[in-house]
Amino acid sequence: MAPVPRPLRTGLRSVDRGLHRIGIDGYLLLLLATVGLATLLPATGPAATAVSGAVNAAVGLLFFLYGARLSPQEALAGARHWRLHLPVLACTFLLFPLLGEATRLLPGSVLAPQLATGVLFLTLLPSTVQSSIAFTSMARGNVAAAICAATFSSLLGILLTPLLATWLLAGATGLHVSGGQLLDIVLQLLVPFALGQSLRRRIGPWIARHRAVTTVVDRGSILLIVYAAFSEGVREGIWSRVSVSQLLWLAVICLALLGTVLVLSSLAARRLGFPYADRVTIQFCGSKKSLANGLPLATILFPAASVGILVLPLMLFHQLQLMVCTVLARHYQGRGERRGQPGAESH
């Protein structure tokens, strides 16, 4: 394969930097393009079956790499900082679900029932790993604690999210996690993760040297899941059920959820007496929701025909959290630079 010309590589890097300056992840464009592709050319018949099988394989590979990357020593060291993990988990699995329940009180003209279910589902998801660490680092927080807190949240969510979904969504949607679904979660998520952990010593160094490979698998898996979900959604008429005004209201609701958790997590961390670095960690780890965990779980928990519309809130929230937290982290970074790194603890 011929190498990419240097002017083109330089131009692509410039575009990527420009998008990041305004808080837009270039990956969002790929997500939107995937939705567009599924809208114009949805997978049908044998192609849909092939895509479904590819999704299962990609999800398994994704969690295998998660297991191979996670150092047991890092996880054990972070687990000792239990006082920091508690507020992060409280924000992720208590405050967010309570706010999600509150959105169900909104009238159907503001938030359609299926979108309301999608909003509640996103509030039950664990924290992200990569972006939580990146924002914590940018804001000069406790990066080591962020790695452990976000990873622990992500792992706990594999089991806790389905249980919370069954409890909170059973009345509205009739969702019931069956033995078969639990087996799917174990086989598709936990078994590959455990296998990755068992082989970490052999393949971990290779993975550390080839981070681009894991990035491609991470993002490629999500794009494949999005394509499969929206292909099924298009066949079921998803775009005839969601209006522009509903999408605008959904954006407002997602912003309100994110803003509320950012403010309350910061106030709680300050009230509990955490130093600046830990307050930043709690705020950024406690306010994120994982697209990488949410999409695979949605494909297991919900009927294929409804996954597309149910993950719309998650996809929108994902981009909003990147934009808002980019601005917030840069604000913290600039404030620390003005006062000097040693004085940042007094923020």
C-alpha positions in Angstrom: 0.0 0.0 0.0 1.4 3.4 -1.0 2.2 5.8 1.9 -0.1 8.7 2.5 1.4 11.8 1.0 3.0 14.2 3.6 0.8 17.2 2.6 -2.3 15.1 3.1 -1.1 13.8 6.5 -0.3 17.4 7.5 -3.7 18.6 6.4 -5.5 15.8 8.3 -3.6 16.5 11.5 -4.5 20.2 11.1 -8.1 19.4 10.7 -8.0 17.1 13.7 -6.3 19.8 15.9 -8.9 22.3 14.7 -11.8 20.1 15.7 -10.3 19.4 19.1 -9.8 23.1 19.8 -13.6 23.5 19.7 -14.2 20.3 21.6 -15.3 18.2 18.6 -13.9 14.7 18.4 -13.1 13.8 14.8 -14.5 10.4 15.6 -17.9 12.0 15.8 -17.8 12.6 12.1 -17.1 8.9 11.5 -20.1 8.0 13.8 -22.3 10.4 11.8 -21.1 9.0 8.5 -21.8 5.5 9.7 -25.4 6.5 10.7 -25.7 8.1 7.2 -24.4 4.9 5.5 -26.9 2.8 7.5 -29.7 5.1 6.5 -28.8 5.0 2.8 -27.6 1.4 2.6 -28.9 -0.6 5.5 -27.7 -4.2 5.8 -30.5 -6.6 4.9 -31.0 -10.3 4.4 -27.7 -12.3 4.4 -25.7 -9.1 4.8 -27.6 -8.3 8.1 -26.8 -11.8 9.4 -23.1 -11.4 8.4 -23.0 -7.9 10.1 -24.6 -9.4 13.3 -21.9 -12.1 13.4 -19.2 -9.5 12.8 -20.5 -7.4 15.7 -20.3 -10.4 18.1 -16.8 -11.1 17.1 -15.7 -7.4 17.3 -17.2 -7.0 20.8 -15.4 -10.1 22.0 -12.1 -8.8 20.6 -12.7 -5.4 22.1 -13.1 -6.8 25.6 -10.2 -9.2 25.1 -8.0 -6.2 24.5 -9.4 -4.4 27.5 -8.3 -7.4 29.6 -4.9 -7.6 28.0 -4.3 -3.9 28.7 -5.3 -3.7 32.3 -2.5 -4.2 34.8 -3.7 -6.1 37.9 -1.0 -4.3 39.9 -2.5 -0.9 38.8 -6.0 -2.1 39.7 -4.9 -3.3 43.1 -3.1 -0.1 43.9 -6.1 2.0 42.9 -8.5 -0.1 44.9 -6.7 1.0 48.0 -7.9 4.6 47.3 -11.5 3.5 48.2 -12.5 6.9 49.6 -12.1 8.4 46.1 -13.9 5.5 44.4 -17.1 5.8 46.5 -18.1 9.3 45.2 -17.3 8.3 41.6 -19.5 5.2 41.9 -22.2 7.2 43.7 -22.3 9.7 40.8 -22.2 7.0 38.2 -24.7 4.4 39.6 -26.8 6.5 42.0 -27.0 10.2 41.1 -27.2 9.6 37.3 -30.0 7.0 37.6 -32.0 9.2 39.9 -31.8 12.0 37.4 -32.7 9.6 34.6 -35.8 8.6 36.6 -36.7 12.2 36.9 -36.6 12.7 33.1 -39.4 10.1 32.8 -41.7 12.7 34.4 -41.4 14.9 31.3 -44.3 14.9 28.9 -44.2 12.8 25.7 -44.2 15.9 23.6 -40.8 16.8 25.0 -39.3 13.3 25.4 -40.9 10.5 23.4 -41.2 7.2 25.4 -38.5 5.3 23.5 -36.1 8.2 23.8 -36.9 8.5 27.5 -36.0 4.8 27.8 -32.8 5.6 26.0 -32.0 8.5 28.4 -32.6 6.3 31.4 -30.4 3.5 29.9 -27.5 5.9 29.3 -27.7 7.0 33.0 -27.2 3.4 34.1 -23.9 3.0 32.2 -20.4 3.0 33.7 -17.8 5.7 33.2 -15.5 5.9 30.3 -11.8 5.1 30.6 -9.9 6.9 27.9 -11.6 10.3 28.1 -11.8 10.3 31.9 -8.1 9.9 32.1 -7.4 12.4 29.3 -9.5 15.1 30.9 -8.1 14.4 34.4 -4.6 14.7 33.0 -5.3 17.9 31.1 -6.8 19.5 34.3 -3.8 18.3 36.4 -5.7 15.9 38.5 -4.8 12.5 40.0 -4.2 10.5 36.9 -3.3 7.3 38.7 -6.6 7.4 40.6 -8.5 8.2 37.4 -7.1 5.1 35.7 -8.3 2.9 38.5 -11.6 4.6 39.2 -12.7 4.6 35.5 -11.5 1.1 35.0 -13.3 -0.2 38.1 -16.5 1.6 37.1 -16.3 0.1 33.6 -15.8 -3.4 34.9 -18.5 -3.1 37.5 -20.9 -1.8 34.9 -20.8 -5.0 32.9 -22.8 -6.6 35.7 -24.4 -3.7 37.4 -25.9 -2.0 34.4 -28.0 -5.0 33.3 -29.3 -5.4 36.9 -30.2 -1.7 37.2 -31.8 -1.8 33.7 -34.0 -4.8 34.7 -35.1 -3.1 37.9 -35.8 0.4 36.5 -36.9 -0.4 33.0 -39.1 -3.5 33.6 -42.2 -1.5 34.3 -41.9 0.8 31.3 -40.5 -1.6 28.7 -41.1 -5.1 30.1 -37.3 -5.6 30.0 -36.3 -8.7 31.8 -32.7 -10.0 31.7 -33.1 -13.7 31.0 -30.6 -16.5 31.7 -29.8 -16.4 28.0 -29.0 -12.7 28.0 -26.8 -13.2 31.1 -25.0 -16.0 29.4 -24.5 -13.7 26.3 -23.0 -11.0 28.6 -20.6 -13.6 30.2 -19.6 -15.1 26.8 -19.3 -11.9 24.9 -17.8 -9.6 27.5 -16.5 -11.3 30.6 -14.9 -14.4 29.0 -12.9 -12.4 26.5 -11.8 -10.0 29.2 -10.7 -12.8 31.5 -8.8 -14.5 28.5 -7.1 -11.2 27.8 -6.1 -10.9 31.5 -4.7 -14.5 31.4 -2.6 -13.7 28.3 -1.5 -10.3 29.4 2.1 -11.2 30.2 2.5 -12.6 26.7 0.8 -10.1 24.6 0.7 -7.0 26.9 4.1 -5.6 25.7 3.1 -6.0 22.1 -0.2 -4.2 22.7 1.6 -1.4 24.5 3.9 -1.0 21.5 1.1 -1.0 19.0 -1.5 1.3 20.5 -2.8 2.2 17.0 -4.1 -1.4 16.6 -6.1 -1.2 19.8 -7.5 2.2 18.8 -8.6 0.8 15.4 -10.3 -2.2 17.2 -11.9 0.1 19.8 -13.3 2.5 17.3 -14.0 0.0 14.5 -16.1 -2.1 16.9 -18.2 0.8 17.9 -18.7 1.9 14.3 -19.8 -1.7 13.3 -22.3 -1.8 16.2 -23.7 1.6 15.2 -24.1 0.5 11.6 -25.8 -2.8 12.7 -28.1 -1.0 15.1 -29.2 1.8 12.7 -29.5 -0.7 9.8 -32.2 -2.5 11.8 -33.6 0.9 13.0 -34.0 2.1 9.4 -35.7 -1.1 8.4 -38.1 -0.4 11.3 -38.6 3.3 10.3 -36.6 5.0 13.0 -36.4 8.3 11.3 -40.2 8.5 10.9 -40.5 8.2 14.7 -38.0 10.9 15.7 -38.5 14.6 14.8 -36.0 17.4 14.7 -37.7 19.1 17.7 -37.4 15.9 19.7 -33.7 15.7 18.9 -33.3 19.4 20.0 -35.1 18.6 23.3 -33.0 15.5 23.7 -29.8 17.7 23.4 -31.1 20.1 26.1 -31.9 17.2 28.4 -28.5 15.6 27.9 -26.8 18.9 28.6 -28.9 19.3 31.8 -27.9 15.8 33.0 -24.2 16.4 32.3 -24.2 19.9 33.9 -26.0 18.8 37.0 -23.6 15.9 37.6 -20.6 18.1 37.0 -21.7 20.7 39.5 -22.9 18.3 42.2 -19.8 16.1 41.9 -17.5 19.1 42.3 -19.5 20.5 45.3 -19.6 17.1 47.0 -15.9 16.4 46.5 -15.1 19.8 47.9 -17.5 19.3 50.9 -15.9 16.0 51.6 -12.5 17.6 51.9 -10.7 16.1 48.9 -7.6 18.0 47.6 -7.8 19.6 44.2 -6.2 16.7 42.2 -8.8 14.2 43.7 -11.7 16.7 43.2 -10.8 16.9 39.5 -10.7 13.1 39.3 -14.1 12.6 40.9 -15.7 15.2 38.7 -14.4 13.9 35.4 -14.7 10.2 36.2 -18.1 10.6 37.8 -19.7 12.6 34.9 -18.9 10.3 32.0 -20.9 7.6 30.3 -19.3 4.9 28.2 -20.2 4.5 24.5 -17.9 1.5 24.3 -19.7 -0.3 27.1 -23.2 1.0 26.3 -23.5 -0.1 22.7 -22.6 -3.8 23.2 -24.9 -4.0 26.3 -27.8 -2.4 24.3 -27.5 -5.0 21.6 -27.7 -7.7 24.2 -30.5 -6.3 26.4 -32.9 -4.8 23.8 -34.7 -6.1 20.7 -32.7 -5.4 17.6 -35.5 -3.3 16.1 -35.4 -0.8 19.0 -31.6 -0.5 19.6 -31.1 2.3 17.0 -33.5 4.7 18.7 -32.5 3.7 22.2 -28.8 4.5 21.7 -29.5 7.9 20.1 -29.4 9.6 23.6 -26.1 7.8 24.4 -24.5 8.9 21.1 -25.6 12.5 21.6 -24.5 12.5 25.3 -21.1 11.1 24.3 -20.3 14.0 22.0 -21.7 16.6 24.5 -19.6 15.3 27.3 -16.5 15.6 25.2 -17.2 19.1 24.2 -18.2 20.4 27.6 -15.4 18.6 29.5 -12.8 19.8 27.0 -13.7 23.4 27.8 -13.8 22.6 31.5 -10.5 20.8 31.6 -8.8 23.6 29.7 -10.2 26.1 32.1 -8.7 24.2 35.0 -5.4 23.8 33.1 -5.2 27.6 32.5 -6.1 28.4 36.0 -3.3 26.1 37.3 -0.8 27.6 34.9 -1.7 31.1 36.1 -1.3 30.1 39.7 1.6 27.7 39.2 1.4 23.9 39.6 2.3 23.8 43.3 -0.6 26.2 44.1 -3.1 24.2 42.2 -4.0 22.2 45.3 -5.7 25.2 46.8 -8.2 25.6 43.9 
